[in-house]
């Protein structure tokens, strides 16, 4: 991966020299970008809402093991589903970005994120009916309808995060002026700092109100996130 990265050659662009800015001036300009550019402001808020909407994600597998009584062997299965969904969905996201624009990835990804929260909330209503996979896999790997239904959580979650992060980075390149792209990117990433505390807060909430209620709280942020993602405007690149 290091060798591949070293082979990348950036396009040569003529840049006008600009004076170095002090940290105070740099922060001031970054805040000004948030105030002036409404799409940038909405994107930063949307990213913050993603964190709250997915605050239950680290607890999906513990929930499956403790509350649903699923076997530990399914942890590897769920992890594989998550990775396969994340990787394979990139083809779809690239197609959507070309057909409908980079901004379209954000509401679609946010909707998938919402679905990933709904499956853990409703999985208890699905009966555990055994499914025979010996004809497909050539082995006696045991699975039931409840496990298969819960796996959809990781299908949607993997695809959602792949689409949201791809859409976020491409969209910010669309809306940011060429000379201010580092500022736009750095301040957007700064908005992710509070998200680092969310797993700690979520862990405390789980001990207090249970996994199911934590998922309900996360689900409450999804409609707001979807609304904010739909407010992002398409950018025409000339």
DRENMARZA-991126 format. One record per atom (N, C-alpha, C): residue in one letter; x negated, y negated, z. Coordinates in pm, whole numbers. Layout:
<torgus>
TORGU; res; c1; c2; c3
TORGU; A; X; Y; Z;
...
</torgus>
This chain:
<torgus>
TORGU; res; c1; c2; c3
TORGU; X; -83; 120; 0;
TORGU; X; 0; 0; 0;
TORGU; X; -87; -126; 0;
TORGU; X; -201; -122; 69;
TORGU; X; -291; -237; 71;
TORGU; X; -348; -261; -69;
TORGU; X; -385; -153; -138;
TORGU; X; -440; -167; -273;
TORGU; X; -335; -224; -368;
TORGU; X; -211; -177; -354;
TORGU; X; -104; -228; -441;
TORGU; X; -80; -376; -417;
TORGU; X; -83; -415; -290;
TORGU; X; -63; -556; -257;
TORGU; X; -176; -642; -313;
TORGU; X; -299; -589; -309;
TORGU; X; -414; -665; -358;
TORGU; X; -410; -685; -509;
TORGU; X; -337; -600; -580;
TORGU; X; -330; -611; -725;
TORGU; X; -227; -713; -773;
TORGU; X; -149; -768; -680;
TORGU; X; -48; -866; -718;
TORGU; X; -116; -996; -758;
TORGU; X; -74; -1053; -869;
TORGU; X; -126; -1181; -916;
TORGU; X; -11; -1280; -923;
TORGU; X; -20; -1385; -844;
TORGU; X; 84; -1487; -845;
TORGU; X; 79; -1567; -974;
TORGU; X; 194; -1610; -1023;
TORGU; X; 194; -1695; -1144;
TORGU; X; 124; -1828; -1116;
TORGU; X; 50; -1875; -1215;
TORGU; X; -25; -2000; -1198;
TORGU; X; 67; -2117; -1225;
TORGU; X; 86; -2201; -1126;
TORGU; X; 170; -2319; -1141;
TORGU; X; 90; -2442; -1102;
TORGU; X; 113; -2549; -1174;
TORGU; X; 45; -2674; -1140;
TORGU; X; 115; -2737; -1020;
TORGU; X; 41; -2761; -916;
TORGU; X; 96; -2819; -795;
TORGU; X; 31; -2954; -768;
TORGU; X; 112; -3046; -726;
TORGU; X; 59; -3176; -687;
TORGU; X; 8; -3168; -543;
TORGU; X; -109; -3226; -524;
TORGU; X; -166; -3226; -390;
TORGU; X; -84; -3314; -298;
TORGU; X; -62; -3265; -177;
TORGU; X; 17; -3340; -79;
TORGU; X; -60; -3344; 52;
TORGU; X; -44; -3450; 127;
TORGU; X; -117; -3462; 253;
TORGU; X; -71; -3357; 354;
TORGU; X; -163; -3316; 439;
TORGU; X; -129; -3220; 544;
TORGU; X; -36; -3286; 645;
TORGU; X; 61; -3209; 691;
TORGU; X; 159; -3261; 786;
TORGU; X; 124; -3213; 926;
TORGU; X; 151; -3297; 1022;
TORGU; X; 137; -3256; 1161;
TORGU; X; 251; -3160; 1195;
TORGU; X; 235; -3084; 1302;
TORGU; X; 339; -2990; 1342;
TORGU; X; 470; -3062; 1371;
TORGU; X; 460; -3178; 1431;
TORGU; X; 581; -3254; 1463;
TORGU; X; 654; -3296; 1336;
TORGU; X; 580; -3342; 1236;
TORGU; X; 642; -3382; 1110;
TORGU; X; 698; -3262; 1035;
TORGU; X; 628; -3150; 1045;
TORGU; X; 674; -3028; 978;
TORGU; X; 807; -2981; 1037;
TORGU; X; 817; -2983; 1170;
TORGU; X; 942; -2945; 1237;
TORGU; X; 1053; -3042; 1201;
TORGU; X; 1019; -3170; 1196;
TORGU; X; 1120; -3271; 1163;
TORGU; X; 1176; -3248; 1023;
TORGU; X; 1089; -3216; 929;
TORGU; X; 1134; -3191; 792;
TORGU; X; 1217; -3063; 783;
TORGU; X; 1179; -2964; 862;
TORGU; X; 1257; -2840; 861;
TORGU; X; 1398; -2861; 913;
TORGU; X; 1410; -2936; 1021;
TORGU; X; 1542; -2967; 1076;
TORGU; X; 1623; -3050; 977;
TORGU; X; 1555; -3141; 907;
TORGU; X; 1623; -3222; 807;
TORGU; X; 1679; -3135; 694;
TORGU; X; 1605; -3032; 655;
TORGU; X; 1653; -2941; 550;
TORGU; X; 1782; -2873; 593;
TORGU; X; 1788; -2832; 719;
TORGU; X; 1908; -2767; 770;
TORGU; X; 2027; -2862; 771;
TORGU; X; 2001; -2987; 804;
TORGU; X; 2109; -3086; 810;
TORGU; X; 2160; -3124; 671;
TORGU; X; 2069; -3136; 576;
TORGU; X; 2105; -3188; 444;
TORGU; X; 2160; -3080; 351;
TORGU; X; 2098; -2962; 351;
TORGU; X; 2135; -2855; 258;
TORGU; X; 2240; -2765; 323;
TORGU; X; 2364; -2776; 280;
TORGU; X; 2471; -2700; 345;
TORGU; X; 2460; -2550; 318;
TORGU; X; 2411; -2512; 200;
TORGU; X; 2394; -2369; 173;
TORGU; X; 2285; -2309; 262;
TORGU; X; 2179; -2384; 282;
TORGU; X; 2072; -2338; 371;
TORGU; X; 2123; -2327; 514;
TORGU; X; 2201; -2424; 556;
TORGU; X; 2257; -2422; 691;
TORGU; X; 2350; -2302; 710;
TORGU; X; 2433; -2278; 611;
TORGU; X; 2525; -2164; 620;
TORGU; X; 2450; -2032; 620;
TORGU; X; 2342; -2024; 544;
TORGU; X; 2263; -1902; 540;
TORGU; X; 2198; -1874; 675;
TORGU; X; 2148; -1978; 740;
TORGU; X; 2088; -1961; 873;
TORGU; X; 2193; -1915; 974;
TORGU; X; 2312; -1974; 968;
TORGU; X; 2420; -1934; 1059;
TORGU; X; 2462; -1790; 1030;
TORGU; X; 2472; -1755; 902;
TORGU; X; 2510; -1619; 864;
TORGU; X; 2412; -1518; 919;
TORGU; X; 2285; -1548; 908;
TORGU; X; 2183; -1458; 959;
TORGU; X; 2198; -1437; 1110;
TORGU; X; 2233; -1544; 1180;
TORGU; X; 2255; -1536; 1324;
TORGU; X; 2376; -1447; 1354;
TORGU; X; 2481; -1459; 1274;
TORGU; X; 2601; -1378; 1292;
TORGU; X; 2575; -1231; 1262;
TORGU; X; 2485; -1204; 1168;
TORGU; X; 2449; -1065; 1140;
TORGU; X; 2396; -997; 1266;
TORGU; X; 2315; -1069; 1341;
TORGU; X; 2257; -1012; 1461;
TORGU; X; 2363; -969; 1561;
TORGU; X; 2465; -1052; 1580;
TORGU; X; 2572; -1018; 1674;
TORGU; X; 2661; -907; 1618;
TORGU; X; 2683; -908; 1487;
TORGU; X; 2767; -804; 1426;
TORGU; X; 2702; -666; 1433;
TORGU; X; 2571; -662; 1439;
TORGU; X; 2499; -535; 1441;
TORGU; X; 2437; -505; 1576;
TORGU; X; 2481; -573; 1681;
TORGU; X; 2419; -553; 1811;
TORGU; X; 2443; -413; 1867;
TORGU; X; 2540; -342; 1814;
TORGU; X; 2564; -206; 1860;
TORGU; X; 2487; -101; 1783;
TORGU; X; 2418; -140; 1675;
TORGU; X; 2349; -44; 1589;
TORGU; X; 2247; 43; 1661;
TORGU; X; 2166; -10; 1755;
TORGU; X; 2069; 77; 1822;
TORGU; X; 2133; 185; 1908;
TORGU; X; 2264; 175; 1930;
TORGU; X; 2331; 268; 2022;
TORGU; X; 2423; 365; 1950;
TORGU; X; 2419; 367; 1817;
TORGU; X; 2504; 461; 1744;
TORGU; X; 2466; 606; 1775;
TORGU; X; 2337; 636; 1771;
TORGU; X; 2294; 774; 1797;
TORGU; X; 2313; 813; 1944;
TORGU; X; 2276; 728; 2042;
TORGU; X; 2308; 764; 2180;
TORGU; X; 2457; 785; 2203;
TORGU; X; 2540; 707; 2136;
TORGU; X; 2685; 723; 2146;
TORGU; X; 2729; 858; 2091;
TORGU; X; 2669; 899; 1979;
TORGU; X; 2704; 1028; 1919;
TORGU; X; 2665; 1144; 2010;
TORGU; X; 2552; 1130; 2078;
TORGU; X; 2503; 1239; 2163;
TORGU; X; 2577; 1247; 2295;
TORGU; X; 2605; 1134; 2356;
TORGU; X; 2665; 1133; 2490;
TORGU; X; 2817; 1134; 2488;
TORGU; X; 2877; 1041; 2416;
TORGU; X; 3023; 1029; 2418;
TORGU; X; 3092; 1126; 2323;
TORGU; X; 3031; 1153; 2208;
TORGU; X; 3093; 1242; 2110;
TORGU; X; 3046; 1386; 2125;
TORGU; X; 2939; 1407; 2200;
TORGU; X; 2890; 1542; 2224;
TORGU; X; 2827; 1609; 2104;
TORGU; X; 2773; 1531; 2011;
TORGU; X; 2708; 1590; 1894;
TORGU; X; 2571; 1644; 1930;
TORGU; X; 2525; 1741; 1853;
TORGU; X; 2396; 1804; 1879;
TORGU; X; 2280; 1710; 1847;
TORGU; X; 2169; 1730; 1916;
TORGU; X; 2049; 1649; 1894;
TORGU; X; 1994; 1670; 1753;
TORGU; X; 2021; 1785; 1695;
TORGU; X; 1966; 1812; 1561;
TORGU; X; 2022; 1719; 1455;
TORGU; X; 2133; 1653; 1484;
TORGU; X; 2191; 1561; 1387;
TORGU; X; 2120; 1426; 1384;
TORGU; X; 2033; 1401; 1480;
TORGU; X; 1959; 1274; 1481;
TORGU; X; 1875; 1262; 1354;
TORGU; X; 1806; 1369; 1319;
TORGU; X; 1727; 1368; 1196;
TORGU; X; 1814; 1352; 1072;
TORGU; X; 1931; 1416; 1075;
TORGU; X; 2024; 1405; 962;
TORGU; X; 2071; 1261; 944;
TORGU; X; 2110; 1197; 1053;
TORGU; X; 2156; 1058; 1046;
TORGU; X; 2044; 964; 1001;
TORGU; X; 1923; 990; 1049;
TORGU; X; 1808; 906; 1009;
TORGU; X; 1780; 920; 860;
TORGU; X; 1791; 1042; 809;
TORGU; X; 1769; 1065; 666;
TORGU; X; 1875; 995; 582;
TORGU; X; 2000; 1002; 629;
TORGU; X; 2109; 934; 557;
TORGU; X; 2085; 784; 553;
TORGU; X; 2040; 728; 664;
TORGU; X; 2012; 585; 671;
TORGU; X; 1904; 544; 571;
TORGU; X; 1795; 620; 567;
TORGU; X; 1685; 587; 477;
TORGU; X; 1724; 605; 330;
TORGU; X; 1793; 713; 300;
TORGU; X; 1835; 737; 162;
TORGU; X; 1931; 630; 113;
TORGU; X; 2021; 589; 200;
TORGU; X; 2117; 485; 163;
TORGU; X; 2046; 353; 138;
TORGU; X; 1951; 320; 224;
TORGU; X; 1878; 194; 211;
TORGU; X; 1799; 189; 81;
TORGU; X; 1733; 300; 47;
TORGU; X; 1648; 302; -72;
TORGU; X; 1730; 310; -200;
TORGU; X; 1826; 401; -204;
TORGU; X; 1903; 423; -327;
TORGU; X; 1994; 306; -361;
TORGU; X; 2037; 230; -261;
TORGU; X; 2128; 118; -287;
TORGU; X; 2059; 2; -357;
TORGU; X; 1926; -1; -356;
TORGU; X; 1855; -112; -420;
TORGU; X; 1887; -124; -569;
TORGU; X; 1912; -11; -633;
TORGU; X; 1947; -14; -775;
TORGU; X; 2079; -88; -795;
TORGU; X; 2174; -60; -707;
TORGU; X; 2305; -125; -716;
TORGU; X; 2293; -274; -686;
TORGU; X; 2213; -308; -586;
TORGU; X; 2198; -450; -550;
TORGU; X; 2133; -528; -664;
TORGU; X; 2036; -466; -730;
TORGU; X; 1971; -534; -844;
TORGU; X; 2071; -559; -956;
TORGU; X; 2158; -461; -980;
TORGU; X; 2259; -476; -1085;
TORGU; X; 2359; -586; -1049;
TORGU; X; 2402; -589; -923;
TORGU; X; 2497; -693; -879;
TORGU; X; 2432; -830; -889;
TORGU; X; 2306; -840; -849;
TORGU; X; 2237; -968; -854;
TORGU; X; 2226; -1023; -996;
TORGU; X; 2203; -934; -1091;
TORGU; X; 2193; -977; -1231;
TORGU; X; 2328; -1015; -1290;
TORGU; X; 2432; -943; -1250;
TORGU; X; 2564; -967; -1308;
TORGU; X; 2638; -1083; -1243;
TORGU; X; 2627; -1096; -1110;
TORGU; X; 2709; -1191; -1037;
TORGU; X; 2629; -1297; -962;
TORGU; X; 2498; -1286; -962;
TORGU; X; 2415; -1383; -892;
TORGU; X; 2370; -1331; -757;
TORGU; X; 2259; -1386; -708;
TORGU; X; 2202; -1339; -582;
TORGU; X; 2294; -1365; -463;
TORGU; X; 2373; -1472; -470;
TORGU; X; 2462; -1503; -358;
TORGU; X; 2568; -1396; -337;
TORGU; X; 2600; -1318; -442;
TORGU; X; 2705; -1216; -431;
TORGU; X; 2663; -1100; -342;
TORGU; X; 2533; -1079; -325;
TORGU; X; 2486; -970; -241;
TORGU; X; 2522; -991; -95;
TORGU; X; 2531; -1117; -54;
TORGU; X; 2549; -1147; 88;
TORGU; X; 2688; -1113; 139;
TORGU; X; 2798; -1153; 73;
TORGU; X; 2929; -1111; 124;
TORGU; X; 2954; -961; 111;
TORGU; X; 2905; -899; 4;
TORGU; X; 2924; -755; -11;
TORGU; X; 2847; -680; 98;
TORGU; X; 2723; -721; 122;
TORGU; X; 2645; -659; 228;
TORGU; X; 2706; -680; 365;
TORGU; X; 2763; -798; 388;
TORGU; X; 2826; -826; 517;
TORGU; X; 2950; -740; 536;
TORGU; X; 3026; -718; 430;
TORGU; X; 3144; -630; 439;
TORGU; X; 3101; -486; 472;
TORGU; X; 2994; -440; 410;
TORGU; X; 2943; -306; 442;
TORGU; X; 2896; -298; 586;
TORGU; X; 2837; -407; 636;
TORGU; X; 2796; -411; 776;
TORGU; X; 2918; -396; 866;
TORGU; X; 3028; -462; 829;
TORGU; X; 3151; -449; 906;
TORGU; X; 3204; -307; 906;
TORGU; X; 3196; -239; 791;
TORGU; X; 3240; -100; 784;
TORGU; X; 3154; -10; 873;
TORGU; X; 3025; -40; 880;
TORGU; X; 2936; 42; 963;
TORGU; X; 2972; 32; 1110;
TORGU; X; 3039; -75; 1150;
TORGU; X; 3085; -89; 1289;
TORGU; X; 3219; -19; 1309;
TORGU; X; 3302; -16; 1206;
TORGU; X; 3435; 45; 1218;
TORGU; X; 3429; 197; 1231;
TORGU; X; 3333; 261; 1166;
TORGU; X; 3326; 407; 1174;
TORGU; X; 3301; 457; 1316;
TORGU; X; 3208; 401; 1393;
TORGU; X; 3192; 446; 1532;
TORGU; X; 3317; 420; 1617;
TORGU; X; 3391; 314; 1584;
TORGU; X; 3511; 282; 1661;
TORGU; X; 3624; 381; 1635;
TORGU; X; 3625; 442; 1519;
TORGU; X; 3737; 529; 1480;
TORGU; X; 3700; 676; 1473;
TORGU; X; 3574; 711; 1495;
TORGU; X; 3531; 850; 1478;
TORGU; X; 3598; 943; 1578;
TORGU; X; 3637; 893; 1694;
TORGU; X; 3700; 979; 1794;
TORGU; X; 3836; 1030; 1749;
TORGU; X; 3896; 966; 1649;
TORGU; X; 4026; 1009; 1599;
TORGU; X; 4014; 1118; 1492;
TORGU; X; 3892; 1148; 1450;
TORGU; X; 3869; 1248; 1345;
TORGU; X; 3847; 1384; 1410;
TORGU; X; 3926; 1485; 1373;
TORGU; X; 3906; 1619; 1431;
TORGU; X; 3778; 1682; 1379;
TORGU; X; 3714; 1761; 1464;
TORGU; X; 3589; 1828; 1427;
TORGU; X; 3620; 1961; 1359;
TORGU; X; 3642; 1956; 1229;
TORGU; X; 3672; 2076; 1150;
TORGU; X; 3543; 2122; 1082;
TORGU; X; 3500; 2247; 1105;
TORGU; X; 3374; 2295; 1045;
TORGU; X; 3377; 2288; 892;
TORGU; X; 3262; 2253; 835;
TORGU; X; 3245; 2247; 690;
TORGU; X; 3133; 2344; 652;
TORGU; X; 3161; 2433; 560;
TORGU; X; 3062; 2531; 515;
TORGU; X; 2980; 2472; 400;
TORGU; X; 2853; 2447; 426;
TORGU; X; 2764; 2390; 325;
TORGU; X; 2671; 2493; 263;
TORGU; X; 2693; 2620; 294;
TORGU; X; 2600; 2723; 245;
TORGU; X; 2598; 2730; 93;
TORGU; X; 2712; 2700; 30;
TORGU; X; 2718; 2705; -115;
TORGU; X; 2640; 2593; -181;
TORGU; X; 2626; 2478; -110;
TORGU; X; 2555; 2362; -166;
TORGU; X; 2408; 2361; -128;
TORGU; X; 2380; 2396; -3;
TORGU; X; 2243; 2386; 47;
TORGU; X; 2169; 2519; 44;
TORGU; X; 2242; 2629; 27;
TORGU; X; 2178; 2759; 29;
TORGU; X; 2135; 2801; 167;
TORGU; X; 2190; 2740; 271;
TORGU; X; 2158; 2774; 409;
TORGU; X; 2284; 2759; 492;
TORGU; X; 2274; 2799; 617;
TORGU; X; 2389; 2794; 707;
TORGU; X; 2382; 2671; 798;
TORGU; X; 2347; 2556; 741;
TORGU; X; 2341; 2433; 821;
TORGU; X; 2482; 2393; 861;
TORGU; X; 2507; 2387; 992;
TORGU; X; 2642; 2362; 1043;
TORGU; X; 2671; 2213; 1048;
TORGU; X; 2789; 2177; 1000;
TORGU; X; 2833; 2038; 1006;
TORGU; X; 2985; 2041; 1012;
TORGU; X; 3045; 1937; 1067;
TORGU; X; 3190; 1930; 1072;
TORGU; X; 3236; 1793; 1022;
TORGU; X; 3367; 1778; 1012;
TORGU; X; 3423; 1654; 956;
TORGU; X; 3390; 1532; 1040;
TORGU; X; 3379; 1550; 1171;
TORGU; X; 3348; 1436; 1258;
TORGU; X; 3205; 1388; 1235;
TORGU; X; 3113; 1482; 1220;
TORGU; X; 2973; 1447; 1191;
TORGU; X; 2964; 1379; 1054;
TORGU; X; 3034; 1435; 955;
TORGU; X; 3031; 1376; 821;
TORGU; X; 3090; 1235; 822;
TORGU; X; 3197; 1216; 897;
TORGU; X; 3259; 1084; 906;
TORGU; X; 3166; 985; 974;
TORGU; X; 3101; 1029; 1081;
TORGU; X; 3010; 941; 1154;
TORGU; X; 2887; 907; 1069;
TORGU; X; 2849; 998; 979;
TORGU; X; 2734; 971; 890;
TORGU; X; 2761; 854; 798;
TORGU; X; 2889; 824; 771;
TORGU; X; 2923; 709; 688;
TORGU; X; 2878; 578; 753;
TORGU; X; 2865; 580; 886;
TORGU; X; 2810; 464; 956;
TORGU; X; 2673; 429; 903;
TORGU; X; 2590; 529; 885;
TORGU; X; 2452; 508; 843;
TORGU; X; 2443; 485; 692;
TORGU; X; 2538; 540; 617;
TORGU; X; 2544; 509; 473;
TORGU; X; 2568; 360; 454;
TORGU; X; 2669; 308; 524;
TORGU; X; 2704; 166; 511;
TORGU; X; 2597; 76; 572;
TORGU; X; 2541; 118; 685;
TORGU; X; 2440; 36; 752;
TORGU; X; 2314; 23; 667;
TORGU; X; 2266; 135; 612;
TORGU; X; 2146; 130; 528;
TORGU; X; 2166; 45; 404;
TORGU; X; 2280; 62; 338;
TORGU; X; 2309; -17; 218;
TORGU; X; 2328; -164; 252;
TORGU; X; 2394; -189; 366;
TORGU; X; 2421; -328; 406;
TORGU; X; 2293; -406; 430;
TORGU; X; 2202; -349; 509;
TORGU; X; 2080; -423; 542;
TORGU; X; 1990; -439; 420;
TORGU; X; 1990; -339; 332;
TORGU; X; 1913; -352; 209;
TORGU; X; 1967; -467; 124;
TORGU; X; 2100; -474; 111;
TORGU; X; 2160; -580; 32;
TORGU; X; 2148; -717; 96;
TORGU; X; 2166; -722; 228;
TORGU; X; 2163; -852; 296;
TORGU; X; 2023; -912; 294;
TORGU; X; 1921; -832; 319;
TORGU; X; 1786; -886; 320;
TORGU; X; 1737; -918; 179;
TORGU; X; 1775; -836; 82;
TORGU; X; 1741; -869; -56;
TORGU; X; 1810; -996; -100;
TORGU; X; 1939; -1005; -70;
TORGU; X; 2014; -1125; -105;
TORGU; X; 1965; -1249; -33;
TORGU; X; 1927; -1232; 92;
TORGU; X; 1880; -1347; 169;
TORGU; X; 1754; -1407; 108;
TORGU; X; 1657; -1322; 77;
TORGU; X; 1530; -1373; 26;
TORGU; X; 1543; -1429; -115;
TORGU; X; 1621; -1363; -199;
TORGU; X; 1636; -1414; -336;
TORGU; X; 1720; -1541; -338;
TORGU; X; 1820; -1547; -251;
TORGU; X; 1906; -1666; -249;
TORGU; X; 1831; -1788; -197;
TORGU; X; 1745; -1767; -99;
TORGU; X; 1672; -1882; -46;
TORGU; X; 1572; -1934; -149;
TORGU; X; 1521; -1847; -235;
TORGU; X; 1435; -1894; -344;
TORGU; X; 1515; -1972; -447;
TORGU; X; 1643; -1940; -458;
TORGU; X; 1730; -2013; -551;
TORGU; X; 1761; -2154; -501;
TORGU; X; 1786; -2167; -371;
TORGU; X; 1832; -2296; -319;
TORGU; X; 1718; -2387; -276;
TORGU; X; 1601; -2332; -249;
TORGU; X; 1491; -2413; -198;
TORGU; X; 1413; -2479; -312;
TORGU; X; 1384; -2609; -301;
TORGU; X; 1293; -2672; -397;
TORGU; X; 1156; -2605; -390;
TORGU; X; 1087; -2598; -502;
TORGU; X; 961; -2524; -510;
TORGU; X; 859; -2570; -405;
TORGU; X; 854; -2701; -378;
TORGU; X; 754; -2752; -285;
TORGU; X; 794; -2734; -139;
TORGU; X; 917; -2687; -114;
TORGU; X; 962; -2670; 24;
TORGU; X; 1002; -2526; 56;
TORGU; X; 966; -2434; -29;
TORGU; X; 1002; -2295; -4;
TORGU; X; 938; -2239; 123;
TORGU; X; 811; -2269; 153;
TORGU; X; 756; -2222; 281;
TORGU; X; 832; -2275; 401;
TORGU; X; 875; -2401; 395;
TORGU; X; 951; -2460; 505;
TORGU; X; 1086; -2391; 519;
TORGU; X; 1154; -2372; 408;
TORGU; X; 1284; -2305; 411;
TORGU; X; 1272; -2165; 470;
TORGU; X; 1172; -2090; 426;
TORGU; X; 1156; -1952; 471;
TORGU; X; 1120; -1945; 619;
TORGU; X; 1026; -2028; 661;
TORGU; X; 981; -2023; 800;
TORGU; X; 1091; -2062; 898;
TORGU; X; 1168; -2164; 864;
TORGU; X; 1274; -2206; 955;
TORGU; X; 1390; -2107; 955;
TORGU; X; 1414; -2042; 844;
TORGU; X; 1516; -1938; 843;
TORGU; X; 1475; -1822; 932;
TORGU; X; 1348; -1784; 926;
TORGU; X; 1299; -1677; 1012;
TORGU; X; 1301; -1717; 1159;
TORGU; X; 1283; -1847; 1185;
TORGU; X; 1290; -1895; 1324;
TORGU; X; 1429; -1873; 1383;
TORGU; X; 1530; -1875; 1298;
TORGU; X; 1666; -1850; 1345;
TORGU; X; 1686; -1706; 1389;
TORGU; X; 1592; -1618; 1354;
TORGU; X; 1602; -1478; 1395;
TORGU; X; 1545; -1455; 1535;
TORGU; X; 1478; -1553; 1592;
TORGU; X; 1416; -1534; 1722;
TORGU; X; 1516; -1496; 1831;
TORGU; X; 1632; -1562; 1841;
TORGU; X; 1727; -1519; 1944;
TORGU; X; 1777; -1376; 1926;
TORGU; X; 1773; -1326; 1801;
TORGU; X; 1818; -1189; 1777;
TORGU; X; 1732; -1087; 1851;
TORGU; X; 1608; -1125; 1884;
TORGU; X; 1522; -1034; 1956;
TORGU; X; 1572; -1002; 2095;
TORGU; X; 1655; -1089; 2150;
TORGU; X; 1711; -1066; 2283;
TORGU; X; 1839; -985; 2280;
TORGU; X; 1899; -971; 2162;
TORGU; X; 2028; -903; 2153;
TORGU; X; 2024; -757; 2198;
TORGU; X; 1921; -677; 2163;
TORGU; X; 1919; -540; 2214;
TORGU; X; 1917; -532; 2366;
TORGU; X; 1848; -627; 2430;
TORGU; X; 1846; -629; 2577;
TORGU; X; 1984; -662; 2631;
TORGU; X; 2048; -763; 2571;
TORGU; X; 2184; -799; 2613;
TORGU; X; 2281; -685; 2587;
TORGU; X; 2267; -622; 2470;
TORGU; X; 2356; -511; 2436;
TORGU; X; 2338; -393; 2531;
TORGU; X; 2212; -366; 2569;
TORGU; X; 2187; -258; 2663;
TORGU; X; 2252; -284; 2798;
TORGU; X; 2246; -409; 2843;
TORGU; X; 2312; -444; 2969;
TORGU; X; 2463; -431; 2958;
TORGU; X; 2518; -469; 2842;
TORGU; X; 2662; -458; 2822;
TORGU; X; 2708; -313; 2818;
TORGU; X; 2626; -225; 2758;
TORGU; X; 2662; -84; 2752;
TORGU; X; 2676; -25; 2892;
TORGU; X; 2581; -60; 2978;
TORGU; X; 2587; -9; 3116;
TORGU; X; 2707; -63; 3192;
TORGU; X; 2759; -175; 3146;
TORGU; X; 2869; -242; 3217;
TORGU; X; 3006; -210; 3157;
TORGU; X; 3015; -207; 3022;
TORGU; X; 3148; -196; 2960;
TORGU; X; 3163; -75; 2867;
TORGU; X; 3062; 7; 2847;
TORGU; X; 3065; 127; 2764;
TORGU; X; 3029; 97; 2618;
TORGU; X; 2992; 204; 2546;
TORGU; X; 2955; 191; 2404;
TORGU; X; 3072; 138; 2322;
TORGU; X; 3189; 196; 2342;
TORGU; X; 3305; 162; 2260;
TORGU; X; 3338; 14; 2270;
TORGU; X; 3336; -40; 2389;
TORGU; X; 3367; -182; 2405;
TORGU; X; 3258; -272; 2347;
TORGU; X; 3134; -225; 2350;
TORGU; X; 3027; -300; 2285;
TORGU; X; 3051; -308; 2135;
TORGU; X; 3093; -196; 2076;
TORGU; X; 3123; -196; 1933;
TORGU; X; 3239; -290; 1900;
TORGU; X; 3335; -300; 1990;
TORGU; X; 3447; -392; 1970;
TORGU; X; 3399; -537; 1968;
TORGU; X; 3308; -569; 2059;
TORGU; X; 3253; -706; 2063;
TORGU; X; 3178; -736; 1933;
TORGU; X; 3096; -640; 1888;
TORGU; X; 3022; -660; 1763;
TORGU; X; 3118; -676; 1645;
TORGU; X; 3225; -600; 1646;
TORGU; X; 3323; -606; 1537;
TORGU; X; 3392; -741; 1532;
TORGU; X; 3405; -808; 1645;
TORGU; X; 3472; -938; 1649;
TORGU; X; 3395; -1044; 1572;
TORGU; X; 3264; -1027; 1556;
TORGU; X; 3183; -1125; 1483;
TORGU; X; 3188; -1102; 1332;
TORGU; X; 3233; -985; 1289;
TORGU; X; 3230; -952; 1146;
TORGU; X; 3316; -1045; 1062;
TORGU; X; 3443; -1073; 1099;
TORGU; X; 3523; -1164; 1015;
TORGU; X; 3460; -1302; 999;
TORGU; X; 3398; -1352; 1105;
TORGU; X; 3333; -1483; 1097;
TORGU; X; 3214; -1476; 1001;
TORGU; X; 3139; -1366; 1009;
TORGU; X; 3023; -1349; 920;
TORGU; X; 3068; -1338; 774;
TORGU; X; 3176; -1265; 749;
TORGU; X; 3226; -1253; 612;
TORGU; X; 3271; -1389; 560;
TORGU; X; 3341; -1464; 644;
TORGU; X; 3386; -1598; 604;
TORGU; X; 3267; -1687; 569;
TORGU; X; 3163; -1684; 652;
TORGU; X; 3046; -1767; 627;
TORGU; X; 2974; -1724; 499;
TORGU; X; 2968; -1594; 474;
TORGU; X; 2901; -1546; 352;
TORGU; X; 2976; -1589; 226;
TORGU; X; 3108; -1597; 235;
TORGU; X; 3188; -1640; 120;
TORGU; X; 3176; -1790; 93;
TORGU; X; 3128; -1865; 191;
TORGU; X; 3111; -2010; 175;
TORGU; X; 2983; -2045; 99;
TORGU; X; 2894; -1948; 84;
TORGU; X; 2769; -1974; 11;
TORGU; X; 2800; -1994; -137;
TORGU; X; 2742; -2096; -194;
TORGU; X; 2772; -2133; -331;
TORGU; X; 2671; -2073; -429;
TORGU; X; 2719; -2041; -546;
TORGU; X; 2630; -1991; -652;
TORGU; X; 2536; -2102; -697;
TORGU; X; 2414; -2064; -729;
TORGU; X; 2313; -2160; -774;
TORGU; X; 2277; -2128; -918;
TORGU; X; 2286; -2227; -1002;
TORGU; X; 2252; -2210; -1144;
TORGU; X; 2105; -2248; -1163;
TORGU; X; 2024; -2153; -1205;
TORGU; X; 1881; -2176; -1228;
TORGU; X; 1861; -2214; -1374;
TORGU; X; 1810; -2333; -1396;
TORGU; X; 1787; -2381; -1532;
TORGU; X; 1648; -2342; -1580;
</torgus>
